């Protein structure tokens, strides 16, 4: 009897060890893709506008860590019903990008669906937007979803927060030549809320403590601090920004120049609120550049069109 029990226990241990090895090997070989993967369009929710219309809010999850696909408006990047072009991006940054753009629908939209279709690297995905109550978004939802707040939490300062305002100075339409840099200025105004979690500089001891600190929550975490980002929104070629501004996407890697990164430090704020950048294009065509001001909790966008010639 004892011998049989011992054999059974031995077999169980062997089986458990085999399962552990299989699971461990699967984890070790889990793929993190740099390129070649698809993009999941995401419906983030809706919010009412003062004039009675509604804004459907969209983002996406690019499954790639490096590839930034360009997908022209058309059958591979379209909305329905109605016109295919609803102001969506044609250039997609890596990984998770929340609340990237909004589509305004009329006050009599009712229970219809607005569908965003993306086909990237041969894989088609759709996001379905409706006015169902479960998808109603307010500032607290935005702050929580983007990582400014912990899940299901709020604070007096976060409830009082007003989104920053970014305004690109000068004409909305510019001209440039391939390889020749142009200068752009974006003015950012903010109410100072939420109060920054970090200063622009830190001691070595503080950085060491931050590196060794275990995650404080299971949801994405973001630094509350005012920053500006510049990125290509549409256009045929590559665009270089100097200096490189922080990323607007959830790059949690250390020292990734991202507010979601463990060691990220917010840049110094110009006293006059004017952020300068020089932009260079490597191909001719029509480009839309996207500027986003973000205080950690809320955001505001502005855009500029550039006609680039040889």
C-alpha positions in Angstrom: 0.0 0.0 0.0 2.7 2.4 1.1 4.7 1.4 -2.0 1.8 2.2 -4.3 1.2 5.6 -2.6 4.9 6.4 -3.1 4.7 5.5 -6.8 1.6 7.6 -7.2 3.3 10.6 -5.5 6.4 10.1 -7.6 4.3 10.1 -10.8 2.4 13.2 -9.7 5.7 15.0 -9.0 7.0 14.0 -12.4 3.8 15.1 -14.1 3.9 18.5 -12.3 7.5 19.0 -13.2 6.8 18.3 -16.9 3.9 20.8 -16.8 6.1 23.3 -15.2 8.8 22.9 -17.8 6.3 23.2 -20.6 4.8 26.4 -19.1 8.2 27.8 -18.4 9.4 27.1 -22.0 6.2 28.7 -23.4 6.8 31.9 -21.3 10.4 32.0 -22.2 9.6 31.7 -25.9 6.7 34.2 -25.8 7.0 36.5 -28.7 7.2 40.3 -28.4 6.9 41.4 -32.0 8.9 44.3 -33.5 7.1 44.2 -36.8 4.7 42.3 -39.0 1.7 42.3 -36.6 -1.8 43.8 -36.9 -3.4 46.8 -35.2 -6.5 46.6 -33.0 -8.7 49.7 -33.4 -10.3 50.6 -30.0 -13.5 52.4 -29.2 -12.8 54.2 -25.9 -16.2 55.7 -25.3 -18.3 58.8 -25.9 -19.0 62.1 -24.3 -21.7 64.8 -25.0 -20.9 68.2 -26.4 -22.5 71.5 -25.4 -24.2 71.9 -28.8 -26.1 68.5 -28.4 -23.8 66.5 -30.6 -21.7 63.6 -29.3 -18.0 62.7 -29.6 -17.0 59.1 -30.2 -13.5 58.6 -28.9 -11.1 56.1 -30.5 -7.6 54.8 -29.9 -5.7 51.6 -31.0 -3.3 48.9 -30.0 -0.4 48.4 -32.4 0.9 44.9 -31.7 4.3 45.9 -32.9 7.1 47.5 -30.7 8.9 49.1 -33.6 6.9 49.1 -36.8 4.8 52.3 -37.3 2.5 51.4 -40.2 1.1 54.0 -42.6 -2.4 53.1 -43.8 -4.0 55.4 -46.3 -7.7 56.3 -46.0 -9.6 53.8 -48.1 -10.7 50.2 -47.8 -7.9 49.5 -45.3 -8.6 52.5 -43.0 -12.2 53.6 -43.2 -15.4 54.5 -41.3 -18.9 53.4 -42.0 -21.7 54.4 -42.5 -20.9 57.7 -44.2 -17.6 59.0 -45.4 -14.5 56.8 -45.0 -12.4 59.8 -43.7 -13.5 60.8 -40.2 -10.2 62.5 -39.2 -8.5 59.2 -38.1 -4.7 58.9 -38.3 -3.0 57.2 -41.2 0.3 56.8 -39.2 0.2 54.5 -36.2 2.6 54.7 -33.3 3.7 51.5 -31.5 1.7 49.7 -28.8 -1.3 51.1 -26.9 -2.5 54.6 -27.8 -5.6 55.7 -25.9 -8.0 58.6 -26.8 -6.1 59.4 -30.0 -8.9 61.1 -31.9 -12.7 61.9 -31.8 -15.5 61.7 -34.3 -18.4 64.0 -33.8 -21.9 62.6 -34.6 -25.2 64.5 -34.7 -27.6 64.8 -31.8 -30.1 62.4 -33.5 -27.5 59.6 -33.8 -29.7 57.3 -31.7 -28.8 53.6 -31.4 -26.8 53.4 -34.7 -23.2 52.0 -34.8 -20.2 53.8 -36.2 -17.6 51.3 -37.4 -13.8 51.9 -37.8 -12.1 49.3 -40.0 -8.4 48.8 -40.1 -6.5 46.2 -42.2 -2.8 46.1 -41.3 -0.3 43.4 -42.4 -3.2 41.4 -43.8 -5.3 41.3 -40.7 -8.6 43.2 -40.6 -10.1 44.4 -37.3 -13.1 46.6 -36.5 -14.1 48.9 -33.6 -17.8 49.5 -33.0 -18.9 52.8 -31.5 -22.4 53.3 -29.9 -24.1 55.7 -27.4 -24.7 53.0 -24.9 -24.6 54.2 -21.3 -21.8 51.9 -20.4 -19.4 53.8 -22.7 -20.1 57.3 -21.3 -16.7 58.9 -20.6 -15.8 61.9 -18.3 -12.6 63.4 -17.1 -12.2 60.9 -14.3 -12.5 58.0 -16.8 -9.8 59.5 -19.0 -7.5 60.1 -16.1 -8.0 56.6 -14.8 -7.7 54.8 -18.1 -4.5 56.6 -19.0 -2.9 55.9 -15.7 -3.0 59.2 -13.9 -5.2 57.7 -11.2 -5.4 54.3 -9.7 -8.4 52.2 -10.8 -11.7 53.4 -9.3 -10.0 56.3 -7.5 -10.2 60.1 -7.7 -9.1 63.2 -5.7 -10.2 66.8 -5.3 -7.4 68.1 -7.5 -8.1 65.5 -10.2 -11.8 66.4 -10.2 -10.9 70.1 -10.5 -8.4 69.6 -13.2 -8.9 71.4 -16.5 -7.3 70.1 -19.6 -4.3 72.0 -20.9 -4.6 74.0 -24.2 -2.0 73.7 -26.9 -2.1 76.2 -29.8 0.4 75.9 -32.7 1.5 79.5 -33.5 1.2 80.9 -37.0 -0.6 79.6 -40.1 -2.4 76.3 -40.1 -0.8 75.4 -43.5 3.0 75.6 -44.1 5.4 74.8 -46.9 8.7 73.0 -46.7 11.3 71.2 -48.8 12.7 67.7 -48.4 15.6 67.7 -46.1 15.2 71.3 -45.0 14.2 71.9 -41.4 11.3 74.2 -40.5 10.7 75.7 -37.1 7.4 75.3 -35.3 6.2 76.8 -32.0 3.4 75.5 -29.8 2.1 77.4 -26.9 0.8 75.4 -23.9 -1.4 76.8 -21.1 -2.3 74.8 -18.1 -3.9 75.2 -14.7 -1.1 73.4 -12.8 -3.3 70.4 -11.9 -2.8 67.7 -11.1 0.3 68.6 -9.2 3.4 67.0 -10.6 4.4 63.8 -9.0 8.1 64.4 -10.1 10.4 67.3 -10.6 12.5 67.6 -13.7 15.7 66.5 -11.9 16.3 63.9 -9.2 19.2 62.7 -7.1 21.0 59.4 -7.9 19.5 57.9 -4.7 16.0 58.7 -5.8 16.6 57.1 -9.2 18.0 54.0 -7.5 15.0 53.7 -5.2 12.7 54.1 -8.1 14.5 51.4 -10.1 14.2 48.9 -7.2 10.6 49.7 -6.2 8.1 47.0 -7.1 5.0 47.9 -9.1 2.4 49.7 -6.9 -0.6 48.6 -8.9 -1.6 46.2 -11.6 -2.9 48.9 -14.0 -0.8 51.2 -16.1 0.9 54.0 -14.2 1.6 57.4 -15.5 3.5 60.4 -14.2 1.4 63.5 -13.5 3.4 66.3 -15.1 2.8 68.7 -18.0 4.5 67.7 -21.3 4.1 68.3 -25.0 4.5 65.7 -27.7 5.0 66.1 -31.5 4.3 63.2 -33.9 3.4 62.6 -37.5 -0.4 62.0 -37.9 -0.6 61.6 -41.7 1.9 61.7 -44.5 3.9 59.6 -46.9 7.4 59.7 -45.5 9.4 59.9 -42.3 9.4 63.0 -40.1 12.2 64.0 -37.7 11.6 66.2 -34.7 14.4 68.0 -32.9 14.5 67.9 -30.0 12.6 64.6 -29.6 9.6 65.2 -27.4 8.1 62.7 -24.9 6.0 59.8 -26.4 2.2 59.9 -26.2 2.0 56.1 -26.1 2.4 53.7 -23.2 6.0 52.8 -23.4 6.7 51.4 -19.9 10.3 50.6 -20.5 12.9 52.3 -18.4 14.4 55.5 -19.9 12.0 55.4 -22.9 11.2 59.1 -22.8 7.7 58.2 -22.0 5.5 59.4 -19.0 4.7 55.7 -18.4 8.4 54.8 -18.0 9.8 54.1 -14.5 12.6 56.7 -14.6 10.9 59.3 -16.8 11.5 62.9 -15.7 9.2 65.7 -17.0 10.9 68.3 -19.2 11.4 71.8 -18.0 8.5 74.1 -18.8 9.3 77.2 -20.8 8.4 80.4 -18.8 6.4 81.8 -21.7 4.7 78.4 -22.5 6.3 78.3 -26.0 7.8 75.0 -27.0 10.1 75.2 -30.0 10.8 72.3 -32.4 12.4 71.9 -35.8 10.9 69.4 -38.2 12.5 67.7 -41.2 10.8 65.5 -43.9 12.5 62.9 -46.1 9.8 62.6 -48.9 7.5 65.1 -50.7 3.8 65.1 -50.0 1.1 66.5 -47.7 1.7 65.9 -44.0 -0.4 66.5 -40.9 1.6 66.9 -37.7 0.0 66.3 -34.4 0.8 68.2 -31.2 -0.6 67.0 -27.9 -0.4 68.8 -24.5 -0.9 66.4 -21.6 -0.8 67.2 -17.8 -0.9 63.6 -16.8 -4.6 63.4 -16.4 -6.1 65.3 -19.4 -5.0 66.3 -22.8 -5.6 68.6 -25.7 -4.6 68.4 -29.4 -3.7 70.7 -32.2 -2.7 70.0 -35.8 -0.8 71.6 -38.6 -0.6 70.7 -42.4 2.7 70.9 -44.2 3.1 70.7 -48.0 6.6 69.3 -48.7 8.2 69.6 -52.1 11.4 68.4 -53.7 
